[in-house]
Amino acid sequence: MKKVVYILSCISLFLSCRGKDVYKAPEADLNLLKPYEDMEVIVPEGYASIVKLYDDTLAICTYSTTISIPTFWASKLGRASENSPITIENVKNENNYYQGVLNTWQVVAFEDSREGDYDYNDLIIHVNWSIRENNYTISVQPIALGSSKKIKLGFEKMDGNISSVNEVIVAEDCRKDLFEGREGFINTFSGKEKVIINNGKYKYQKELAKQSNDLRCAVNWFIEVDGGTRLYAITNNPICLNQEGRPYGLIFTRIYDKYIYCNEKGERCGVDWFLYPQELVNISDIYDFDGYMKTGDISIFRTPKEGFYDAIGKGEPMGKEGLIYCPNSLYNVKL
């Protein structure tokens, strides 16, 4: 009888433990997935160093410092067989003509649950960071809301010493604060009229004091749902993955290696746009997502299969290069 009771108690203990949400970090090389790498830039005295990714100016450094460069492109720096996509030009800085700055763009796409449907459209924002020597400005444009939950959006900002974290809340309630309180799912169902929030203007802009003189975009984006459950987008911290090894949120810094869009002047811009899945479409159905998780190769997101949603749209052709102008692109809003 004692043996039977013991066995039953063991079974009961096993079942109760199995039902608990015990987090185990999955096996994944997050260094391949995080959006940025640090790069040291040594600036000769009296000069400024202009760092470019192809034709895009990533940073202007007026002193030796550390900057952020997109991880995928940083991985190509060491390949002797290829021309480096990242170049540094030293130019004389007479009368302090050049000022130190890092200008970068992001697409941030979240799932709103630890066990999501992996369509990564529960919350999507486009972001611009303008980081200068003594301050930086974050600008956020809301793109899509495929969740019925109340979502809080924020980021952890880290200057210089990564252990020094300053938390910033962008929106207490994304539907109310970023999407004008509109009801239902926004920009996730194919065939529905596209909603342009605030006519493409930045909804959130804030200057933040810098604590160090580096030019790194060191931030951890997160959302809070279900009364306080915090979910992080891709960082170098394993808590940004669920137990299936899928990220709670994706961050893309430059998917394309050629220009598709232009501003109203016909100048080239807009290389970050992510054609995200429609509502209830698993991201693996339109992209080789497992391949991305293993390699960090963001080029797979250039050629989606059917089932994606294009928030930017086809726009109108402009200029001799066949580029497309889209008025609702955040590239067309001046800081």
Order of alpha helices (4+ residues) and beta strands (2+ residues): alpha-alpha-beta-beta-beta-beta-alpha-beta-beta-beta-beta-beta-beta-alpha-beta-beta-beta-beta-beta-beta-beta-alpha-beta-beta-beta
